[in-house]
Amino acid sequence: MKNGKQKTKNRRLKIFAFSTLHFPQSSFSAIRLGVFLFVLLVLTLCIAALLGSEKLSFFDLNEQQKAILFDIRLPRILLGASVGASLALAGASLQSLLRNPLAEPYLLGVSNGAALGTMLAFVFFAQIEFARPIFAFAGASLATFAVYQMAKSRAGMNVERLVLAGVIVTTFLSSIIVLLTSLLDAAKLRSFTFWLLGDLSQATKNGFYLSFAAVLIGVFVLVSQSRALNLMMIGERDAFDFGVEIEKVRLLVFAAASLLVGTAVAASGSVGYVGLIVPHLVRLAIGSDNRLVIPFSALVGAIFVIFADTLARTLIAPRELPVGAITALIGAPLFIYLLRRN
């Protein structure tokens, strides 16, 4: 009996130590890595702005080239950065909350929920400017709630139930999307199909502002819950013992993830694998402390999508590929490698 109590005490002390860690290894190393990722993001953004069907130079631009740079490319690249950050933030937070490495917006049906909401706005409320992000947020929220409720059982939640629930919701929502496409004419159908695969070519400044605002809100909310997420990764009962309000954390994380995915999908369509791969790579590099994983995932996600979209714009220029196809081509082999490695 005494040994059992001692083991429980030691386990709780370990949990407490884990949840109150200072930044891993050293604060200086974390700051240095953060600065490196930010500089890399800026460099990636600058290089991407110069590449395309027409090569540009920052030092010698005529009026037409200035219009291409500031009115077309930069809004698109900045939107891509916001979309990448949004999806990576959503993936990192869902994986920590659900204690499941497969928890990702695309695989869990959250992206399809946002896509269905966007399509409903596209078909029935096309004249209302902000209908797409509002409906996308609503669709993502409903899909998240449905998957979570289906995955729960008396014994708790496991990987198999979560993945199965995600597959069911994704399939069901995909069938509705296919039915709705029958209401579109040929021109709209082609445009919507390309968007559904991931498309940043219709980027606007308003779309970027909205997506960037969602990223700021998401980072603030998720970082504020990072210590609670650290504890919940160990176990919800232990987190509750240390004063974590489990339901409040779930609500905040689900709401933030739905907002991030909704605005990202409304602006760019379904861009897969970002929320799955990026948090894994960040955790391999710095560990599992969400106080670092969450902000660093945002930076790496932004870099990843800018890189993928640059390839989509340049590989067969002047034609373009869907950015979602590029992220899948990069993400799927990388995920297979991670699975074989661990």
Steps between C-alpha positions, in 0.01 A plus 500: 500500500783732594683423177186576300463840665868574443469411129195725468686782673805457278285494188323820602830668580622400153186644344536820697863533396405437136225762504710772662815455295692799381568493129673174398881487527537879536302815437783627282480198269123541463532872425778433251289238320200735496709781348643257242151385396374859474797604285449190284133593459591852386761367256255243363239772453747729316629225270148378422396855407764510227418162345218424259411503134667843488825539694522818707771700673447724802749752363363561150122487462283672242139589570364172367745298709414704810134415445589130466709509818278706731151422368534132406803322644541651846131461598517139381826423681386666822171313483694175449704578811182562701338181369807292583524649848126442559504134398819424693362669812176304474687172451739558791221593740271210401781247529582621851138527613399158372837337579499357152772544234242451222277785616514738204234727342506323162487143634240580766254652253534853637632629167212333315253659741650840425499419126131408512419820684696699244321327214158576650599865518642481146177355358229678699659818646758601241407869524581525872870580541568329833260208454781259405712531818192504723353186343845337492545560873153358570571192286838439665346533847221253425742249347733527800213445743367203300838322482568557869160366606530195274850419623408504870406182683468383859858377488624834370636592158747299294674538167277254315173666603631847422628407154182306421284794610708733285467273197122472546450877536737574211323252270155629594595864446676417173182340369303814580761713323474277192121538502526878525738518205210393280350844565798677342544585134810383313708814561423514873550126533853517360588796721357336811670165431838671467433696821398184685842346427672802652529826308653834597461665160187690609678663794383847602618747760176461695545123500851540636390745770229261617730198497779688677258620768396136556867402539556770762190393693595132468857556622378704797236246605713190447814637663290604800387137527842344433572404862158340532562311175834378640317352797221352289759318287584300813138428584176686558454367853845619605443833329173537691685428827730792429209738446458488122143572393474221244176606331609863478830403336320271254255774407773759448723267296214371284374855441849628411567202270163546327567871451846433358389222267184685396681817392779301333264278299275793404805676355690212342297179493615174656880500535586162647786367713610838640332444837626141512864530394611837637427436872680164477811664353495772765467248784789297359715814505409659835298252707136499604462817708200675344630839610752458220328252270201727437680823392777312317243291311343823375836618359588165340147461358524843337838413344371163377194639319694790343754247368225269370311785332818625335547155347133499395550833318831423333521129411281526188489880464302684370249233604454415867455193715275485809708573807320215679645255248852624575457478879368144457792400275745632760305405811404140423856365446622703797229353721588148385862571597392623844287190550792271414736702718269492803 
